[in-house]
Amino acid sequence: MLAKNAKTNRIRQNSVADRVYLAITEVILWFMLIVILVPLIYVLSSSFSSPEAVGNGRVFLWPVDFSLKGYEAVFTTPKVWLGFRNSVFYTVAGTTINIAVTMLAAYPLSRRDLKGRGFVTALFTFTMLFSGGMIPTYLLVRDLKMIDTVWAMLLPGAMSVYNVIIARTYIQSSIPFELYESASLDGCTDDRYLIRIVLPLAKPIIAVLVLWYAVGHWNQYFNAMIYLRNPNLLPLQIVLRNFLIVEDMNGAAIANMTMDEYMDTLYLKNLYQYSLIVVASAPVMLLYPFIQKHFVSGIMLGSLKG
């Protein structure tokens, strides 16, 4: 009887502790949601407001004097369309290269009969802790004649060691080695086994890797900022950066303006920046609700021991 009462009290205490923990967690999550959501709503509301409302700071969480002038300016700017096209190309081509290289590295490392796979895995893991640095990497890209070419956006970083480990772990845990032994008895070669059996069975992890790599390529700007000089090769993120930080009205144009014209131009420029941010972010933000489950499953896959 005493043991039963002690067990009941322990369960009651645990349930109270659980409720307190869940309440604190929920408060923290709501706080994080507000911190993230308010700036997004502000940028979106500003992009649909009038230039004067944005310039005078009258916009907060709802559009003021609804206007599409910002989007009209964005979609009539050739640099935006060119950057958008370049970003789509870099995302599609780069993700294709990433998946090919990642799976070609992950599949051999998942084979228990591969001699020295522990040593190769250790070499891969070493690159996660130490890298050559920015200057040696730039010199390597320069010596390979990739400066100011599309390859500078596609080949450096073509493989993520973390993603290789995730793919290797998935293949090890989800595709039994006995399947390979059975296929090899029927005369199946390694390349055919990879293409006909492993890749179809690894579609879930491939979907996760496609999403991770694609989002990374879409948001990529650092490599473009370092390796690209040709304005026709710049991705959308660099175009956005140039409009937010670099580009400004020149002194001659300002000198020929009246005060009212100058303020109107300044207000329109601010509105243009908000609209461009929305255009650059919209593809990923609209896609994420449909692919959220894949992101979650990818995180769970990465938590498995390999």
Solvent accessible surface area in square Angstrom, and as a share of the most:
residue,aa,sasa,rsa
1,M,175,0.78
2,L,151,0.75
3,A,81,0.63
4,K,141,0.60
5,N,66,0.34
6,A,51,0.40
7,K,114,0.48
8,T,59,0.35
9,N,71,0.36
10,R,132,0.48
11,I,100,0.51
12,R,134,0.49
13,Q,123,0.55
14,N,79,0.41
15,S,40,0.26
16,V,68,0.39
17,A,58,0.45
18,D,81,0.42
19,R,147,0.54
20,V,81,0.46
21,Y,144,0.55
22,L,110,0.55
23,A,54,0.42
24,I,97,0.49
25,T,43,0.25
26,E,97,0.44
27,V,103,0.59
28,I,90,0.46
29,L,105,0.52
30,W,144,0.50
31,F,133,0.55
32,M,96,0.43
33,L,80,0.40
34,I,98,0.50
35,V,80,0.46
36,I,103,0.52
37,L,76,0.38
38,V,48,0.28
39,P,69,0.43
40,L,75,0.37
41,I,57,0.29
42,Y,68,0.26
43,V,29,0.17
44,L,88,0.44
45,S,6,0.04
46,S,0,0.00
47,S,0,0.00
48,F,57,0.24
49,S,0,0.00
50,S,13,0.09
51,P,8,0.05
52,E,73,0.33
53,A,0,0.00
54,V,14,0.08
55,G,29,0.28
56,N,87,0.45
57,G,59,0.57
58,R,123,0.45
59,V,10,0.06
60,F,126,0.52
61,L,71,0.36
62,W,200,0.70
63,P,36,0.22
64,V,36,0.21
65,D,84,0.43
66,F,139,0.58
67,S,16,0.10
68,L,84,0.42
69,K,105,0.44
70,G,0,0.00
71,Y,27,0.10
72,E,107,0.48
73,A,25,0.20
74,V,0,0.00
75,F,92,0.38
76,T,107,0.62
77,T,25,0.14
78,P,105,0.66
79,K,108,0.46
80,V,3,0.02
81,W,137,0.48
82,L,46,0.23
83,G,1,0.01
84,F,64,0.27
85,R,147,0.54
86,N,10,0.05
87,S,1,0.01
88,V,66,0.38
89,F,96,0.40
90,Y,4,0.01
91,T,20,0.12
92,V,96,0.55
93,A,23,0.18
94,G,0,0.00
95,T,12,0.07
96,T,88,0.51
97,I,40,0.20
98,N,1,0.01
99,I,25,0.13
100,A,50,0.39
101,V,56,0.32
102,T,0,0.00
103,M,7,0.03
104,L,112,0.56
105,A,19,0.15
106,A,0,0.00
107,Y,16,0.06
108,P,49,0.31
109,L,9,0.04
110,S,14,0.09
111,R,29,0.11
112,R,150,0.55
113,D,74,0.39
114,L,68,0.34
115,K,190,0.81
116,G,46,0.44
117,R,68,0.25
118,G,53,0.51
119,F,137,0.57
120,V,56,0.32
121,T,25,0.14
122,A,58,0.45
123,L,92,0.46
124,F,54,0.22
125,T,50,0.29
126,F,116,0.48
127,T,75,0.44
128,M,93,0.42
129,L,130,0.65
130,F,127,0.53
131,S,99,0.64
132,G,60,0.57
133,G,34,0.33
134,M,115,0.51
135,I,120,0.61
136,P,69,0.44
137,T,52,0.30
138,Y,65,0.25
139,L,72,0.36
140,L,104,0.52
141,V,4,0.02
142,R,121,0.44
143,D,88,0.46
144,L,102,0.51
145,K,169,0.72
146,M,18,0.08
147,I,46,0.23
148,D,50,0.26
149,T,42,0.25
150,V,43,0.25
151,W,125,0.44
152,A,0,0.00
153,M,7,0.03
154,L,5,0.03
155,L,76,0.38
156,P,34,0.21
157,G,65,0.62
158,A,16,0.12
159,M,54,0.24
160,S,35,0.23
161,V,19,0.11
162,Y,103,0.39
163,N,10,0.05
164,V,1,0.01
165,I,50,0.26
166,I,3,0.01
167,A,0,0.00
168,R,28,0.10
169,T,5,0.03
170,Y,24,0.09
171,I,9,0.04
172,Q,64,0.28
173,S,73,0.47
174,S,57,0.37
175,I,10,0.05
176,P,75,0.47
177,F,33,0.14
178,E,103,0.46
179,L,62,0.31
180,Y,34,0.13
181,E,81,0.36
182,S,60,0.39
183,A,14,0.11
184,S,43,0.28
185,L,158,0.79
186,D,126,0.65
187,G,58,0.56
188,C,27,0.16
189,T,78,0.45
190,D,69,0.36
191,D,92,0.48
192,R,130,0.48
193,Y,6,0.02
194,L,18,0.09
195,I,103,0.52
196,R,156,0.57
197,I,40,0.20
198,V,1,0.00
199,L,54,0.27
200,P,59,0.37
201,L,89,0.44
202,A,0,0.00
203,K,133,0.56
204,P,70,0.44
205,I,0,0.00
206,I,34,0.17
207,A,33,0.26
208,V,2,0.01
209,L,0,0.00
210,V,54,0.31
211,L,22,0.11
212,W,51,0.18
213,Y,19,0.07
214,A,24,0.18
215,V,38,0.22
216,G,42,0.40
217,H,27,0.12
218,W,17,0.06
219,N,75,0.38
220,Q,51,0.23
221,Y,102,0.39
222,F,92,0.39
223,N,27,0.14
224,A,0,0.00
225,M,71,0.32
226,I,30,0.15
227,Y,8,0.03
228,L,7,0.03
229,R,152,0.55
230,N,53,0.27
231,P,91,0.58
232,N,84,0.43
233,L,35,0.17
234,L,26,0.13
235,P,4,0.03
236,L,0,0.00
237,Q,27,0.12
238,I,8,0.04
239,V,10,0.06
240,L,22,0.11
241,R,76,0.28
242,N,35,0.18
243,F,28,0.12
244,L,69,0.34
245,I,124,0.63
246,V,88,0.50
247,E,63,0.28
248,D,109,0.57
249,M,41,0.18
250,N,96,0.49
251,G,55,0.53
252,A,73,0.56
253,A,36,0.28
254,I,65,0.33
255,A,84,0.65
256,N,128,0.66
257,M,56,0.25
258,T,82,0.48
259,M,138,0.62
260,D,107,0.55
261,E,89,0.40
262,Y,60,0.23
263,M,62,0.28
264,D,77,0.40
265,T,46,0.27
266,L,55,0.27
267,Y,31,0.12
268,L,69,0.35
269,K,50,0.21
270,N,47,0.24
271,L,0,0.00
272,Y,22,0.08
273,Q,33,0.15
274,Y,47,0.18
275,S,0,0.00
276,L,0,0.00
277,I,48,0.24
278,V,28,0.16
279,V,16,0.09
280,A,2,0.01
281,S,39,0.25
282,A,29,0.22
283,P,46,0.29
284,V,37,0.21
285,M,97,0.43
286,L,127,0.63
287,L,90,0.45
288,Y,95,0.36
289,P,90,0.57
290,F,158,0.66
291,I,17,0.09
292,Q,90,0.40
293,K,140,0.59
294,H,56,0.25
295,F,35,0.15
296,V,80,0.46
297,S,46,0.30
298,G,0,0.00
299,I,113,0.57
300,M,123,0.55
301,L,28,0.14
302,G,30,0.29
303,S,77,0.50
304,L,88,0.44
305,K,195,0.82
306,G,70,0.67
